[in-house]
């Protein structure tokens, strides 16, 4: 068996595509394609990185001479020091829903994505994701999209918290949502320095059918010194379709603004 055949077999056994192997090594997919076609061979640094990843000896990789793999070197961990930039990857052998339980991928020069139940990386996709860009059920990052919870500079999710937050419940400098709270808040129910809502707005400047604040504009308005019981009754009536805890939160904000 020639080198290119061994490389092909090792890659297939590891479940990697040519593009995936290229990402791990920091080379182009075309380079891996040429290695497997036999039209070129990797340099010594890349040969060493291949042997390390596939947990085989250089002798076996280059000549086919059988050598016992080192049991102390897990095949799912890569610490690659052959390049000027830091790169690290860890992928657990245990899986859940077809994904690695933990996948950490940091320092890739290209678009290297960490995909796992718990994903950590420059780009992270998982049930729990943490990264510069993160996508998941629970996400934290610079730019974060979370189905249930999102925390980021720009956060989008069921519960979104960030500099700019968009969600069912949104909290941020600029917040947009069913319930939005922030410096500038826009939603069905909004509270903030400037609040604009389709039902209830609470804030320094409030614009909504029911507006509560210092500067108010709406069909029914309450300003400083208004009767708190009448204000609470108006909020419960206008927010009758939402859970009681949200009604109570709106009443608390209105009475303490």
C-alpha positions as CSV (number, residue, x, y, z in Angstrom):
1,X,0.0,0.0,0.0
2,X,1.4,3.4,-1.0
3,X,1.5,6.5,1.2
4,X,-1.5,8.1,-0.5
5,X,-3.6,5.0,0.1
6,X,-2.6,4.9,3.8
7,X,-3.5,8.5,4.2
8,X,-6.9,8.0,2.5
9,X,-7.7,5.0,4.7
10,X,-6.7,6.8,7.9
11,X,-8.8,9.8,7.0
12,X,-11.8,7.7,6.2
13,X,-11.4,5.7,9.5
14,X,-11.4,8.9,11.4
15,X,-14.6,10.1,9.7
16,X,-12.9,13.2,8.3
17,X,-13.5,14.9,4.9
18,X,-10.6,16.3,2.9
19,X,-11.8,19.7,3.9
20,X,-11.9,18.7,7.6
21,X,-8.4,17.3,7.5
22,X,-7.2,20.5,5.7
23,X,-8.7,22.7,8.5
24,X,-7.0,20.7,11.2
25,X,-3.6,21.1,9.5
26,X,-4.1,24.7,8.4
27,X,-3.6,23.8,4.7
28,X,-5.9,24.0,1.7
29,X,-8.3,21.2,0.7
30,X,-6.5,21.0,-2.7
31,X,-3.2,20.2,-0.9
32,X,-4.9,17.2,0.8
33,X,-6.4,16.2,-2.5
34,X,-3.0,16.1,-4.1
35,X,-1.5,14.1,-1.3
36,X,-4.2,11.4,-1.7
37,X,-3.8,11.5,-5.5
38,X,-0.1,10.9,-5.2
39,X,0.9,14.1,-7.1
40,X,2.6,15.6,-4.1
41,X,3.6,14.8,-0.6
42,X,3.3,16.8,2.7
43,X,6.4,18.4,4.2
44,X,8.0,17.0,7.4
45,X,6.0,19.3,9.6
46,X,2.7,18.2,8.1
47,X,3.8,14.5,8.1
48,X,4.5,14.8,11.9
49,X,1.1,16.5,12.4
50,X,-0.7,13.7,10.4
51,X,1.1,11.0,12.5
52,X,0.2,12.7,15.7
53,X,-3.5,13.1,14.8
54,X,-3.9,9.6,13.4
55,X,-1.9,8.1,16.4
56,X,0.5,6.2,14.1
57,X,4.3,6.3,13.7
58,X,6.1,8.3,11.0
59,X,7.5,5.0,9.8
60,X,4.1,3.5,9.3
61,X,2.7,6.7,7.6
62,X,5.6,7.0,5.2
63,X,6.8,3.4,4.6
64,X,4.0,1.2,5.9
65,X,6.1,-0.3,8.6
66,X,3.8,-1.4,11.4
67,X,4.4,0.3,14.8
68,X,2.3,0.1,17.9
69,X,0.4,3.3,18.5
70,X,1.1,5.1,21.7
71,X,-1.8,4.4,24.2
72,X,-1.0,7.6,26.1
73,X,-1.7,9.8,23.1
74,X,-5.5,10.3,22.7
75,X,-6.5,10.5,19.1
76,X,-9.1,13.2,19.8
77,X,-6.6,15.8,21.1
78,X,-4.4,18.0,18.9
79,X,-1.9,20.5,20.2
80,X,-0.2,21.7,17.1
81,X,2.9,23.8,17.5
82,X,4.1,23.8,13.9
83,X,2.7,27.2,13.0
84,X,3.2,30.7,14.2
85,X,-0.4,30.9,15.5
86,X,-1.8,29.0,18.5
87,X,-4.1,26.2,17.6
88,X,-5.9,23.8,19.9
89,X,-8.6,21.2,19.5
90,X,-10.2,18.7,21.8
91,X,-13.1,16.4,20.7
92,X,-14.4,13.9,23.3
93,X,-15.0,10.3,22.2
94,X,-18.4,10.3,23.9
95,X,-21.3,11.5,21.8
96,X,-24.8,12.6,22.3
97,X,-27.4,13.0,19.5
98,X,-24.5,12.2,17.1
99,X,-22.4,15.1,18.4
100,X,-19.2,15.0,20.5
101,X,-20.1,15.6,24.1
102,X,-17.4,18.3,24.2
103,X,-15.7,20.0,21.3
104,X,-13.2,22.8,21.8
105,X,-11.6,24.4,18.8
106,X,-9.5,27.5,19.2
107,X,-7.0,29.5,17.2
108,X,-7.9,28.3,13.6
109,X,-6.6,30.5,10.9
110,X,-9.7,29.7,8.7
111,X,-13.3,29.3,9.6
112,X,-12.9,26.4,12.1
113,X,-16.2,25.6,13.8
114,X,-16.6,23.8,17.1
115,X,-19.6,21.5,17.0
116,X,-20.7,19.6,20.1
117,X,-23.2,19.3,22.9
118,X,-20.8,21.7,24.6
119,X,-19.0,23.7,22.0
120,X,-16.3,26.3,22.6
121,X,-14.4,28.0,19.9
122,X,-14.0,31.1,17.7
123,X,-17.1,29.8,16.0
124,X,-19.3,27.5,18.2
125,X,-22.4,25.5,17.4
126,X,-24.0,23.3,20.1
127,X,-26.6,22.9,22.7
128,X,-24.3,24.9,25.0
129,X,-22.1,27.2,22.9
130,X,-19.4,29.7,23.8
131,X,-17.5,31.6,21.2
132,X,-16.9,34.8,19.2
133,X,-19.8,33.7,17.2
134,X,-22.1,31.2,18.9
135,X,-25.2,29.4,17.9
136,X,-27.1,27.0,20.2
137,X,-29.9,26.4,22.7
138,X,-27.8,28.3,25.3
139,X,-25.3,30.7,23.7
140,X,-22.7,33.1,25.0
141,X,-20.4,35.1,22.7
142,X,-19.6,38.3,20.9
143,X,-22.5,37.6,18.5
144,X,-24.8,35.0,20.0
145,X,-28.0,33.3,18.7
146,X,-29.7,31.1,21.3
147,X,-33.0,29.3,21.2
148,X,-33.6,29.7,24.9
149,X,-30.9,31.9,26.2
150,X,-28.4,34.3,24.6
151,X,-25.8,36.6,26.2
152,X,-23.6,38.7,23.9
153,X,-22.7,42.1,22.6
154,X,-25.4,41.3,20.0
155,X,-27.8,38.7,21.4
156,X,-30.8,37.0,19.7
157,X,-32.8,34.4,21.6
158,X,-35.8,33.5,23.7
159,X,-34.1,35.4,26.6
160,X,-31.6,37.8,25.2
161,X,-29.2,39.9,27.2
162,X,-26.6,42.2,25.5
163,X,-25.6,45.5,24.2
164,X,-28.2,45.0,21.5
165,X,-30.8,42.3,22.5
166,X,-33.6,40.8,20.4
167,X,-35.8,38.2,21.9
168,X,-39.1,37.3,23.6
169,X,-37.6,38.8,26.7
170,X,-34.9,41.3,25.8
171,X,-32.6,43.2,28.1
172,X,-29.9,45.6,26.8
173,X,-28.7,49.0,25.8
174,X,-31.1,48.6,22.8
175,X,-33.7,46.0,23.4
176,X,-36.4,44.6,21.0
177,X,-38.9,42.0,22.1
178,X,-42.3,40.9,23.4
179,X,-41.0,42.4,26.7
180,X,-38.1,44.7,26.2
181,X,-36.1,46.6,28.9
182,X,-33.2,48.9,28.1
183,X,-31.9,52.4,27.4
184,X,-34.0,52.2,24.2
185,X,-36.8,49.6,24.4
186,X,-39.2,48.6,21.7
187,X,-41.8,45.8,22.1
188,X,-45.3,44.9,23.0
189,X,-44.4,45.7,26.6
190,X,-41.4,48.0,26.9
191,X,-39.6,49.7,29.8
192,X,-36.6,52.1,29.5
193,X,-35.2,55.5,29.1
194,X,-37.1,55.7,25.8
195,X,-39.9,53.1,25.6
196,X,-42.1,52.5,22.6
197,X,-44.7,49.7,22.7
198,X,-47.8,48.5,21.1
199,X,-49.5,47.9,24.5
200,X,-47.7,49.2,27.5
201,X,-44.7,51.6,27.7
202,X,-42.9,52.6,30.9
203,X,-40.0,55.0,31.0
204,X,-38.6,58.5,31.0
205,X,-40.2,59.0,27.6
206,X,-43.1,56.5,27.0
207,X,-45.2,56.0,23.9
208,X,-48.0,53.4,23.8
209,X,-51.8,53.0,24.2
210,X,-51.0,52.7,28.0
211,X,-48.0,55.0,28.7
212,X,-46.5,55.5,32.2
213,X,-43.6,57.8,32.9
214,X,-42.4,61.4,33.1
215,X,-43.1,62.2,29.4
216,X,-46.0,60.2,28.2
217,X,-48.0,59.9,25.0
218,X,-50.9,57.5,24.6
219,X,-54.6,56.8,25.0
220,X,-54.3,56.2,28.7
221,X,-51.4,57.8,30.5
222,X,-50.0,58.0,34.0
223,X,-47.5,60.5,35.2
224,X,-45.6,61.2,38.4
225,X,-48.0,61.1,41.4
226,X,-50.6,58.9,39.8
227,X,-52.8,56.6,41.9
228,X,-50.7,53.3,42.1
229,X,-53.8,51.1,42.5
230,X,-55.4,52.6,39.3
231,X,-52.1,52.2,37.5
232,X,-51.8,48.6,38.6
233,X,-55.4,47.8,37.5
234,X,-54.7,49.4,34.1
235,X,-51.6,47.3,33.6
236,X,-53.4,44.0,34.5
237,X,-56.1,44.9,32.1
238,X,-53.8,45.8,29.2
239,X,-51.5,42.8,29.9
240,X,-54.2,40.2,30.6
241,X,-52.8,37.8,28.0
242,X,-49.3,37.4,29.6
243,X,-48.2,35.4,32.6
244,X,-48.9,37.0,36.0
245,X,-45.1,37.3,36.8
246,X,-44.7,39.6,33.8
247,X,-47.8,41.7,35.0
248,X,-46.2,42.0,38.4
249,X,-42.9,43.0,36.9
250,X,-44.6,45.7,34.8
251,X,-46.4,47.0,37.9
252,X,-43.2,47.0,39.9
253,X,-41.4,49.0,37.2
254,X,-44.3,51.5,36.8
255,X,-44.4,52.1,40.6
256,X,-40.7,52.6,41.0
257,X,-39.7,54.4,37.8
